[in-house]
Amino acid sequence: MSRFNLWLMMLALALLLMFSLNTSYKLFDQLDRDISGRLDYLTTLYHSEGVDELADVIRHQNYNNYSASHVYYLESQASSPIYKVRYHQSEGSMGGFVNFLSALFDHPSDLQPTRLFIRTREISPSLSLTIGRPYTTEFQQLVRLIANVALMILSFWIGALITIAIATHRALAGMYALNVELGRIMESNTSEMLSTRSTMPFLTEVATIGNALLRNVSTRRVAMRRVADNIAHDLRTPLTRMRSRISRLRLKLPHELAGEADQLLADCDHLLSSFNALLRISVLEAGAPIRLQGASVSLDTVLKDVIDLYEPVAQSKQIQCVSRLARVPPLTGEPQLLAQLFANLLDNAIKYTPAEGCVTVASYLVYPMQVCVSISDTGRGIPDDEKRAVFEPFYRSQAPDDRAVGHGLGLSLVRAIVHYHRGVVTLHDNHPGLRVEIKLPLQIST
């Protein structure tokens, strides 16, 4: 039970207690006023008319229906028998206090006692008068009233709990939907906005603020991407000319200097590859619509071609390459980009898998309109705290044994190609190693 519900229940109990005490006080105050008035009247009568008149009045109280519901008990402590007079309702016999106690029962055969409100007053040093009034009926009505009020409060409390539960469920469901939508937008890296169609005002406000934040982030990313693109584009042209000059110069160099020229050419190729990949990522992340000319691609053919290309590389490193490809329908996509996507992943899997290891490529239909491709290895894997960061451009693993050569753009390009095809890429532990799962829709709506 939440703290709010506990406070609500305590408030309901406090209200019920206050109502019960107030109603009971009013009932007993009314009874006290009634009996006190009778005692005042009979005391005044005794002092003005004497004990015989008092006894006669008490004896005739039974002729009044309202007075007959009361119990009178007059007792004298004097030794003279004339003052030793006891009256119990209509009884004139000397029955003592036992007759008075018999008034606690409505009928001789009834086992339930009658509730009796009693007041005693000494009207003289030797004479005391006790008046009792049964209040069973009033008490039963009071109990029924309190029970009805308790039932109303309980109904209100249950209704409030149901209302709070419904409102909380709607709020949590709305927050969960916003969380899922925001995660999808962050994963797909598009310019989409959160939906502001919510029946709850605060969720609409949260979505509006989230959209403002997304627009700010998108604007900053576009500006940074434009700067990086300009730098890559401006440097690629002079770097290409430099490589061409070094290539021509190598033909004129003596044999002992050819190795240095080859190293310069390799460095130029590495930089050009980085610039080309950076520009390719920028184009793919720009959100351009996918080209659909002849876009029906056989995923089995693409995967088999990539496996055939890298299987000799795996065998040279004594790595087993296993393929488990299911027959899936053709999907919408660009064959060259898909081939580059799976080639990058398979190249990484072979690169980080030790000898005697295993690399597995599998494909299967997840939903009627979605296919999943899984590429797993038995290497060292990627720590959980780096699984998101490895998709960022130029990110390199913090592992001390990472000596692989690369420009840190492979997985960034993979993510850009997957998002370009409206898919999702996720990283999982393979125990040991890494398992990359790519889910692609069979049809893309543009």
C-alpha positions as CSV (number, residue, x, y, z in Angstrom):
1,M,0.0,0.0,0.0
2,S,1.4,3.4,-1.0
3,R,1.9,6.2,1.5
4,F,-0.9,8.2,-0.1
5,N,-3.4,5.4,0.3
6,L,-2.3,4.9,3.9
7,W,-2.9,8.5,4.6
8,L,-6.3,8.4,2.9
9,M,-7.3,5.4,5.0
10,M,-6.2,7.1,8.2
11,L,-8.2,10.2,7.3
12,A,-11.3,8.1,6.6
13,L,-10.9,6.3,10.0
14,A,-10.4,9.7,11.8
15,L,-13.5,11.1,10.2
16,L,-15.5,8.0,11.2
17,L,-14.2,8.2,14.8
18,M,-15.1,11.9,15.0
19,F,-18.6,11.3,13.7
20,S,-19.1,8.4,16.1
21,L,-17.9,10.4,19.1
22,N,-20.0,13.5,18.2
23,T,-23.2,11.5,17.6
24,S,-22.7,9.5,20.8
25,Y,-22.1,12.6,22.8
26,K,-25.3,14.2,21.5
27,L,-27.3,11.1,22.4
28,F,-26.0,10.9,25.9
29,D,-26.3,14.6,26.4
30,Q,-30.0,14.4,25.4
31,L,-30.5,11.5,27.9
32,D,-28.7,13.4,30.6
33,R,-30.8,16.5,30.0
34,D,-34.0,14.5,30.1
35,I,-33.2,12.7,33.4
36,S,-31.6,15.8,35.0
37,G,-34.8,17.8,34.2
38,R,-36.9,15.1,35.9
39,L,-34.6,15.0,38.9
40,D,-34.9,18.8,39.2
41,Y,-38.7,18.7,39.1
42,L,-39.0,15.8,41.6
43,T,-36.4,17.5,44.0
44,T,-38.4,20.7,43.9
45,L,-41.6,18.8,44.5
46,Y,-40.1,17.0,47.5
47,H,-38.9,20.2,49.2
48,S,-42.3,21.9,48.6
49,E,-44.8,19.1,49.1
50,G,-43.0,16.4,51.1
51,V,-42.1,12.8,50.6
52,D,-45.7,11.5,50.5
53,E,-46.5,13.7,47.5
54,L,-43.2,12.7,45.9
55,A,-44.0,9.0,46.3
56,D,-47.5,9.6,44.9
57,V,-46.3,11.4,41.8
58,I,-43.7,8.7,41.1
59,R,-46.5,6.1,41.5
60,H,-48.6,7.8,38.9
61,Q,-45.9,8.3,36.3
62,N,-46.9,5.1,34.6
63,Y,-50.2,6.7,33.4
64,N,-48.1,8.8,31.0
65,N,-46.8,6.7,28.1
66,Y,-43.6,8.7,27.8
67,S,-42.9,8.6,31.5
68,A,-43.7,4.9,31.7
69,S,-40.5,4.3,29.7
70,H,-38.4,5.5,32.7
71,V,-37.4,3.6,35.8
72,Y,-37.8,5.3,39.3
73,Y,-36.1,4.2,42.5
74,L,-36.7,6.1,45.7
75,E,-34.8,4.9,48.8
76,S,-34.8,6.2,52.4
77,Q,-31.9,5.5,54.8
78,A,-34.1,6.4,57.8
79,S,-35.1,3.7,60.3
80,S,-38.7,4.7,60.1
81,P,-40.5,2.4,57.6
82,I,-42.7,5.2,56.3
83,Y,-39.8,6.6,54.3
84,K,-38.6,3.2,53.1
85,V,-40.6,3.4,49.8
86,R,-39.4,1.9,46.5
87,Y,-41.2,2.2,43.2
88,H,-40.3,0.4,40.0
89,Q,-42.4,1.7,37.1
90,S,-46.0,0.5,37.8
91,E,-45.1,-1.8,40.6
92,G,-46.1,-0.6,44.1
93,S,-44.7,-3.5,46.0
94,M,-41.5,-3.3,48.1
95,G,-39.3,-5.2,45.6
96,G,-36.1,-3.4,46.5
97,F,-33.3,-2.7,44.0
98,V,-33.7,-6.2,42.4
99,N,-36.9,-5.0,40.7
100,F,-35.0,-2.0,39.5
101,L,-32.3,-4.3,37.9
102,S,-35.0,-6.3,36.2
103,A,-35.6,-3.3,34.0
104,L,-32.4,-4.2,32.2
105,F,-34.5,-6.8,30.3
106,D,-37.3,-6.0,27.9
107,H,-39.1,-9.3,28.6
108,P,-38.4,-12.0,31.2
109,S,-37.6,-14.4,28.4
110,D,-35.3,-12.1,26.5
111,L,-31.6,-12.8,27.1
112,Q,-30.4,-9.5,25.6
113,P,-30.0,-6.7,28.2
114,T,-31.7,-3.4,27.8
115,R,-29.2,-0.4,27.8
116,L,-30.1,1.9,30.7
117,F,-28.9,5.5,31.4
118,I,-29.0,6.1,35.2
119,R,-28.7,9.2,37.3
120,T,-28.9,9.3,41.2
121,R,-29.4,12.4,43.3
122,E,-29.6,12.8,47.1
123,I,-32.6,15.0,47.6
124,S,-32.1,15.0,51.4
125,P,-29.5,13.7,53.7
126,S,-31.6,10.6,54.2
127,L,-33.4,10.2,50.9
128,S,-31.9,9.4,47.4
129,L,-33.8,9.3,44.1
130,T,-32.5,7.3,41.1
131,I,-34.0,7.7,37.6
132,G,-33.1,5.4,34.7
133,R,-34.1,5.6,31.1
134,P,-33.7,2.7,28.6
135,Y,-32.0,3.8,25.3
136,T,-31.8,0.5,23.5
137,T,-33.8,1.8,20.5
138,E,-31.8,5.0,20.3
139,F,-28.5,3.1,20.6
140,Q,-29.6,0.7,17.8
141,Q,-30.4,3.7,15.6
142,L,-27.1,5.2,16.4
143,V,-25.2,2.0,15.5
144,R,-27.1,1.8,12.2
145,L,-26.3,5.4,11.5
146,I,-22.6,4.9,12.2
147,A,-22.6,1.7,10.2
148,N,-24.2,3.5,7.2
149,V,-21.7,6.4,7.5
150,A,-18.8,3.8,7.7
151,L,-20.2,2.1,4.6
152,M,-20.3,5.4,2.8
153,I,-16.7,6.3,3.8
154,L,-15.6,2.8,2.8
155,S,-17.3,3.1,-0.5
156,F,-15.7,6.6,-1.0
157,W,-12.3,5.2,0.0
158,I,-12.6,2.2,-2.4
159,G,-13.8,4.5,-5.2
160,A,-10.8,6.8,-4.5
161,L,-8.4,3.9,-4.6
162,I,-9.9,2.7,-7.9
163,T,-9.7,6.2,-9.3
164,I,-6.1,6.7,-8.1
165,A,-5.2,3.3,-9.5
166,I,-6.7,4.1,-12.9
167,A,-5.1,7.5,-13.0
168,T,-1.7,6.1,-11.9
169,H,-2.0,3.3,-14.5
170,R,-2.8,5.8,-17.3
171,A,0.1,8.0,-16.2
172,L,2.6,5.2,-16.0
173,A,1.3,3.8,-19.3
174,G,1.7,7.2,-20.9
175,M,5.2,7.6,-19.5
176,Y,6.1,4.1,-20.7
177,A,4.8,4.9,-24.1
178,L,6.9,8.1,-24.2
179,N,9.9,6.2,-23.0
180,V,9.5,3.6,-25.7
181,E,9.0,6.2,-28.4
182,L,12.0,8.3,-27.2
183,G,14.2,5.1,-27.1
184,R,13.1,4.3,-30.7
185,I,13.9,7.8,-31.8
186,M,17.3,7.7,-30.1
187,E,18.0,4.3,-31.7
188,S,16.9,5.2,-35.1
189,N,18.7,8.6,-35.0
190,T,16.0,10.3,-37.1
191,S,14.4,13.7,-36.9
192,E,11.1,12.3,-35.6
193,M,9.3,14.0,-32.8
194,L,7.4,12.7,-29.8
195,S,3.6,12.4,-30.0
196,T,1.8,15.1,-28.1
197,R,-1.6,13.4,-28.4
198,S,-2.3,12.6,-24.8
199,T,-5.4,12.9,-22.6
200,M,-3.2,13.8,-19.6
201,P,-1.9,17.4,-19.7
202,F,1.3,16.8,-17.9
203,L,2.3,14.1,-20.4
204,T,1.6,16.5,-23.3
205,E,3.8,19.0,-21.5
206,V,6.6,16.4,-21.1
207,A,6.3,15.5,-24.8
208,T,6.5,19.1,-25.8
209,I,9.6,19.7,-23.7
210,G,11.1,16.5,-25.1
211,N,10.5,17.6,-28.6
212,A,12.2,20.9,-27.9
213,L,15.2,19.0,-26.6
214,L,15.2,16.7,-29.6
215,R,15.1,19.7,-32.0
216,N,18.0,21.3,-30.1
217,V,20.0,18.1,-30.2
218,S,19.2,17.5,-33.9
219,T,20.2,21.1,-34.8
220,R,23.5,20.7,-33.0
221,R,24.2,17.3,-34.6
222,V,23.4,18.7,-38.0
223,A,25.8,21.6,-37.4
224,M,28.6,19.3,-36.2
225,R,28.0,16.9,-39.1
226,R,28.1,19.8,-41.6
227,V,31.5,20.9,-40.2
228,A,32.9,17.4,-40.3
229,D,31.6,16.9,-43.8
230,N,33.2,20.1,-45.0
231,I,36.5,19.2,-43.4
232,A,36.4,15.7,-44.9
233,H,35.4,17.0,-48.3
234,D,38.0,19.7,-48.3
235,L,40.8,17.4,-47.2
236,R,39.8,14.5,-49.5
237,T,40.7,16.4,-52.7
238,P,44.3,17.4,-51.8
239,L,44.8,14.0,-50.2
240,T,43.9,12.3,-53.4
241,R,46.3,14.5,-55.3
242,M,49.0,13.8,-52.8
243,R,48.5,10.0,-53.2
244,S,48.6,10.3,-57.0
245,R,52.0,12.2,-56.8
246,I,53.4,9.7,-54.3
247,S,52.4,6.9,-56.6
248,R,54.1,8.5,-59.6
249,L,57.2,9.4,-57.5
250,R,57.5,5.8,-56.4
251,L,58.2,4.7,-59.9
252,K,61.3,6.9,-59.9
253,L,62.6,6.0,-56.5
254,P,65.4,3.4,-56.0
255,H,64.4,0.0,-54.7
256,E,65.6,0.6,-51.2
257,L,63.1,3.6,-50.8
258,A,60.1,1.8,-52.4
259,G,59.0,0.5,-48.9
260,E,58.8,4.1,-47.5
261,A,56.7,5.1,-50.5
262,D,54.4,2.1,-50.0
263,Q,53.9,3.1,-46.4
264,L,52.9,6.6,-47.4
265,L,50.5,5.2,-49.9
266,A,48.9,3.0,-47.3
267,D,48.5,6.0,-44.9
268,C,46.9,7.9,-47.7
269,D,44.5,5.1,-48.4
270,H,43.6,4.8,-44.7
271,L,42.8,8.5,-44.5
272,L,40.8,8.4,-47.7
273,S,38.9,5.4,-46.4
274,S,38.1,7.3,-43.3
275,F,36.9,10.4,-45.2
276,N,34.8,8.3,-47.5
277,A,33.2,6.4,-44.7
278,L,32.5,9.7,-42.8
279,L,30.9,11.2,-45.8
280,R,28.9,8.0,-46.4
281,I,27.6,8.0,-42.8
282,S,26.6,11.7,-43.2
283,V,24.6,11.0,-46.3
284,L,22.9,8.0,-44.7
285,E,22.1,9.8,-41.5
286,A,20.7,12.8,-43.3
287,G,17.4,11.0,-43.6
288,A,17.3,10.8,-47.3
289,P,14.6,8.4,-48.6
290,I,15.8,5.0,-49.7
291,R,16.0,4.4,-53.4
292,L,13.4,1.8,-54.5
293,Q,14.4,1.3,-58.1
294,G,14.6,-2.5,-58.4
295,A,14.8,-2.6,-54.6
296,S,13.7,-6.2,-54.1
297,V,16.8,-7.8,-52.6
298,S,17.5,-11.5,-51.9
299,L,19.0,-11.5,-48.4
300,D,20.2,-15.1,-48.9
301,T,22.2,-14.1,-51.9
302,V,23.8,-11.1,-50.2
303,L,24.7,-13.1,-47.1
304,K,26.1,-16.1,-49.1
305,D,28.3,-13.7,-51.2
306,V,29.7,-12.1,-48.1
307,I,30.3,-15.4,-46.4
308,D,32.1,-16.8,-49.5
309,L,34.3,-13.7,-49.5
310,Y,35.4,-13.9,-45.9
311,E,35.4,-17.7,-45.4
312,P,39.0,-18.0,-46.8
313,V,40.1,-15.3,-44.3
314,A,38.5,-17.2,-41.4
315,Q,40.1,-20.5,-42.5
316,S,43.6,-18.8,-42.7
317,K,43.1,-17.9,-39.0
318,Q,41.9,-21.4,-38.2
319,I,38.4,-20.0,-37.4
320,Q,35.3,-22.1,-38.2
321,C,32.7,-20.2,-40.2
322,V,29.1,-21.5,-39.8
323,S,26.1,-20.3,-41.7
324,R,22.5,-21.0,-40.7
325,L,20.4,-19.2,-43.3
326,A,16.7,-19.7,-43.4
327,R,14.6,-19.0,-46.5
328,V,13.2,-15.5,-46.1
329,P,11.2,-13.4,-48.5
330,P,13.0,-10.7,-50.5
331,L,13.2,-7.3,-48.7
332,T,13.3,-3.7,-49.8
333,G,16.9,-2.3,-49.8
334,E,20.1,-1.4,-51.6
335,P,22.2,-4.5,-52.2
336,Q,25.6,-2.7,-52.1
337,L,24.8,-1.1,-48.7
338,L,23.5,-4.4,-47.3
339,A,26.6,-6.2,-48.5
340,Q,28.8,-3.5,-46.9
341,L,26.8,-3.8,-43.7
342,F,27.3,-7.6,-43.3
343,A,30.9,-7.4,-44.6
344,N,31.9,-4.9,-41.8
345,L,30.2,-7.1,-39.2
346,L,31.8,-10.4,-40.5
347,D,35.2,-8.7,-40.8
348,N,35.0,-7.5,-37.2
349,A,33.9,-10.9,-36.0
350,I,36.8,-12.7,-37.7
351,K,39.2,-9.9,-36.5
352,Y,38.4,-10.3,-32.8
353,T,37.9,-14.1,-32.7
354,P,41.0,-16.1,-31.7
355,A,42.3,-19.2,-33.4
356,E,40.1,-22.3,-33.0
357,G,37.2,-20.0,-32.5
358,C,33.9,-19.9,-34.3
359,V,31.9,-17.3,-36.2
360,T,28.2,-18.0,-36.9
361,V,25.9,-16.2,-39.4
362,A,22.2,-16.9,-39.0
363,S,19.0,-15.5,-40.5
364,Y,15.4,-16.1,-39.7
365,L,12.0,-14.6,-39.9
366,V,11.0,-12.8,-36.7
367,Y,7.6,-11.5,-37.6
368,P,5.6,-11.9,-40.9
369,M,7.1,-8.6,-42.1
370,Q,10.5,-8.5,-40.3
371,V,13.7,-10.6,-40.7
372,C,16.6,-10.9,-38.3
373,V,20.3,-11.5,-39.1
374,S,22.6,-12.6,-36.3
375,I,26.4,-12.6,-36.5
376,S,28.1,-14.1,-33.4
377,D,31.7,-14.9,-32.5
378,T,33.6,-16.4,-29.7
379,G,36.0,-13.5,-29.1
380,R,36.4,-11.3,-26.0
381,G,33.1,-9.4,-26.7
382,I,32.2,-5.9,-25.7
383,P,31.6,-4.7,-22.1
384,D,28.0,-3.6,-21.3
385,D,29.1,0.0,-20.6
386,E,30.6,0.2,-24.1
387,K,27.8,-1.3,-26.1
388,R,26.2,2.0,-26.9
389,A,29.5,4.0,-27.3
390,V,31.0,1.7,-29.9
391,F,28.5,3.0,-32.5
392,E,29.9,6.6,-32.1
393,P,32.3,7.7,-34.9
394,F,36.1,7.2,-34.1
395,Y,35.3,5.4,-30.8
396,R,37.9,2.8,-29.9
397,S,37.6,0.1,-27.3
398,Q,39.3,0.7,-23.9
399,A,40.5,-2.9,-23.8
400,P,44.3,-3.0,-23.2
401,D,44.8,-5.9,-25.7
402,D,43.0,-4.0,-28.6
403,R,45.7,-3.7,-31.2
404,A,43.4,-4.0,-34.2
405,V,44.0,-1.5,-37.0
406,G,41.0,0.6,-38.1
407,H,39.6,4.1,-38.2
408,G,36.7,3.6,-35.7
409,L,34.0,4.1,-38.2
410,G,32.9,0.5,-39.0
411,L,30.1,0.2,-36.5
412,S,29.0,3.8,-37.1
413,L,28.6,2.9,-40.8
414,V,26.8,-0.3,-39.8
415,R,24.3,1.7,-37.7
416,A,23.8,4.3,-40.4
417,I,23.0,1.6,-43.0
418,V,20.6,-0.2,-40.7
419,H,18.8,3.0,-39.8
420,Y,18.7,3.9,-43.5
421,H,16.8,0.7,-44.1
422,R,14.5,1.5,-41.1
423,G,16.0,-1.4,-39.0
424,V,17.4,-1.8,-35.5
425,V,20.9,-3.1,-34.5
426,T,21.5,-4.5,-31.0
427,L,24.6,-6.0,-29.3
428,H,24.3,-9.0,-26.9
429,D,26.7,-11.2,-25.0
430,N,27.4,-14.6,-26.7
431,H,29.1,-16.2,-23.7
432,P,31.8,-15.9,-24.8
433,G,32.0,-13.4,-27.5
434,L,29.6,-10.9,-29.1
435,R,26.3,-11.4,-30.9
436,V,25.1,-8.7,-33.2
437,E,21.4,-8.8,-34.1
438,I,20.0,-6.8,-37.0
439,K,16.3,-6.6,-37.6
440,L,15.1,-5.3,-41.0
441,P,11.6,-4.8,-42.3
442,L,10.7,-6.6,-45.5
443,Q,8.8,-3.6,-46.8
444,I,9.7,0.0,-46.3
445,S,7.0,2.7,-46.7
446,T,8.3,6.0,-48.1
